[in-house]
Amino acid sequence: MSGISRRRFLAGLGAGGALAASGLGVWAWRRDEEAPAPAAGSTPSSAEVALGIPGRTLVILELAGGNDALSMIVPHGDPRYRDLRPSLAVTDPIDLDGTFGLAPSLRTVAGEYAAGRVAVVHGVGLERPDLSHFESFHRWWTADADTDATGWLGRYLDATVGFDDPLAAISIGAGPSPALAGASSFATAIADARGLRPDVLDEDVQRALLAAWGKMVPDRPARGLLGDVQRAIGETLEARDRLTSMLAGGVRATRPRGGSRPVVLSMRDALTLAARLAAGDAAPRIVYVQAAGDFDTHQGQAARHDALMRQLDEGVAAFLATLDELGARDRAVLATVSEFGRRARENGTGTDHGTAAAHLVVGSQVTGGMYGEPPSLRALDDAGNLVPTTMLRDYYATLLAWLGVDAQPVVGGAPRPLPLF
Amino acid sequence: MVSERERIAHVLRRCSMGAEPDVAAGARSVDDALAHALDRSAPVSAPPVLAAPADEEAARDATRLRAQFAWWLERMVAGERPIEERLVWFWTDHFATGFQKVRSPDLMWRQHLTIRTHAAGSFADLLRAIAKDGAMLVYLDGVQNSAQQRNENFAREVMELHTLGRGNYAQDDVVAAARAFSGWVVHLPFRPRTRRPGTEPFASYFVPARHDDDTKTLLGRTGRFDLDGALDVLLEQEQTARFVAEKCYRAFVGLDPDARTLDRVAASFRRDWSIAALVEAIVSSSEFTSDDAVRAHVRSPLEKLVALAQAVGDGAIDPTAAGGVLRVLGYAPFAPPNPAGYPKGKALLGPHRLVHTFDLANAVGGAVDADARGTLARFGCFDVADGTVAAVASAPDARTRTLLALGSPEVALR
């Protein structure tokens, strides 16, 4: 990709004069020559990707542990559901279409669905399902591609912004999501509303420290890698200021807890931050949210999953309210991911790891409704799992369509996006 | 351009996990520093034994590795055998496995000890030991791979990541190798089905009934290969020696080898697979100490942590705090993000990684008792930009000076 198209991309984000003057984009001169050659075979790589539609943000919410989608998008119209879930069937769902209903705690989501702003995508799963958390997450992060080192969103970043804008993708959580790992780009990770700050030291020491740190950035950076580090420090301090202003006033900054245990935000706080970021000037294209909530409900699922759905609904409500408050409701779309769904038949007070699952896509620009074929509750696979009907690649291609991006080089194969946008 | 002292420091930064500041300050020459770094004769305390887990919960409890991680960190910081620690890390990254999937501190620690045994020995022995290693068998699904149900994960990765590199094998070779590797399982206590009479806990063993004993064709060779037979075929390939030698060259020199150098080094490596000889050939080349090689690598968070502890001198590392910060920085011990290992290069210069570099001070107390230049020298940095020196000098106290040096552009490189 030429430097010109990258600059256009940044300009398209609304990052005009201020960013250009402040030195963002300094990585460009090294990126082109160092970008790795596309790998052999059909593996997606940092091939050319259309830059996409400016001013749009894709927010990914990770439901870690394997969300029991049968308790979220409840197939209450199918009597087989109660056979499989004699004690765990959700008995009072909010009906959507006579066949499916939402978990009773998803009141905000239900209201949005009625207003045509929520899409339910049925049966999302892997071509060769795997029941391990780690392996399944790995495949979700990489889009089940034959590559280890890059995530699907990282490849999108590689092919578009590269090292140019460190805030093009922001991960909210303990560290950057592997989905954002690129070969020639980086994503910024923030734990909470404090944004880019060290977790040590009191405020005064920190301020003095960072001020002195900035003095290590010379007007004319050194040649080679040393100059790259000097620029990176400058860009980091700049990114920090931009983030601080985007995050200001939203969520109370979490107090550092002394030690070095990572802070984990609630879905409500994390999604409020995500909305503030999406509403900001030069908003990130991607916000990846890893919030509190353990969806691995082997035991005690009834109460635990209901609580998780309540947290999810609070998160969605806070997300939409924040976008509305900042006049940015048309700028962001929220989509869920989870490494797998859960076993169709209950096991004691919980459910085992499974395969396909329904997912939610929320936003004012979404064409609401049901998408994809709901997996049959009768034709389960040998292990008693739902058979995926929407391939992961197609789900991702659907989400990339929101960004206006050509999905093929990012997810590989021949993706077929669903018409949500 | 590069001063003699900086070149001495460079040799030590590349051949150890830290900066070895005492040696850097005292060495008379580059050769002197190199001799120190390559010396593997100093005594080292025995690795701490991981007591057998009392119950199933303990068998999956990662915190049991705390003392082991502390001992490992202490080896990096104490620097008794600098090159050995550098190589242990190199192979830990090369043969990456992670607790996220292995879920067994005992298997992770066994693998660490296996790597430690062979780190400077024979690559062929190391590869054979890793292919039968319990952590690897779990991490890349070797335990799922049988004649009845093939799993290609390890077969693919061993060729892509460990021996040949991408593009040097076909899918048919992956299938053939997977068939040859089939039949290995791991004895996990508290999982009665994984046990066979005579197997010790956490050991791997071969089950003939699970092995595909038919003829395979792997990389043009045909035979009834088993695991070792298939590895022999991989080791016969010139490309394996080139791939590993090239990666090793880049790790030490920080530059791409020219074709003639690579041919020479790889050919010699392939004769006896001696890792020590390979390293010696690489670090005694003129490229290794050339100006271009100096500071051609980005220091990883782990290397910064070790450098900080060495700079402070008597600063003990709190392994729990260290583990927490390293996790935030994407360098969690025993938990690389994926089978390709830990992030490297410019990916380490992302904003959050630079900012949270300062958090490494959570794990190491104390401060360097010196002026700005002296403080930077304790991190193995002698040729330093004036702006960096002035910024460090502007700090009000020794602790802040130490932190600023830790976050400086010069210390970010090695």
Interface residues (C-beta under 8 A of the other chain):
Chain A: A39 A40 G41 S132 H133 F134 E135 H138 D146 D148 A149 F163 P166 A174 G175 P176 P178 A181 G182 S184 F186 A187 T188 A189 I190 A191 L196 R197 P198 D199 V200 L201 V205 A208 L209 A212 W213 K215 M216 V217 P218 A222 G224 L225 L226 D228 V229 Q230 A232 I233 E235 T236 A239 R240 G259 S260 R261 P262
Chain B: G98 Q100 K101 D141 R156 E157 E160 L161 R166 G167 R295 A296 V298 T320 A321 G324 V325 R327 V328 L329 G330 P337 N338 P339 A340 P343 K346 A347 L349 G350 P351 H352 L354 V355 H356 F358 D359 A361 N362 A363 A385 G387 T388 A390 A391 V392 S394 A395 P396 T400 L403 L404 G407 S408 P409 E410 A412 L413
